[in-house]
């Protein structure tokens, strides 16, 4: 079990959008999917493209580099050339602060 660390405020991630945040040496993508905040490593599983620079529509994020698509709700790959499921982080919102759990 890790510890939760504040990475943003609740209003920082608009519905249907992504936001990149840094946490030490990690780049994390935050998504607001129908009011639920989800967090994944901000790297496409194909060649590491930044997911937060891609597009989000209808619950899907599309990597800008080669078009790999992932379901935001669970990080599952939907189209080639995705190389597998996105690595996610547990998220909670406490008193308006978005926190993600990291291993120590």
Protein Blocks (a to p, Z undefined) as FASTA:
>chain_A
ZZdddfbdfklpcghiacdddehjaccddddeehiacdddfbdfklopafklmcceehia
cdfklopacdfklopafbdcbfbdcdddddddeehiacddddZZ
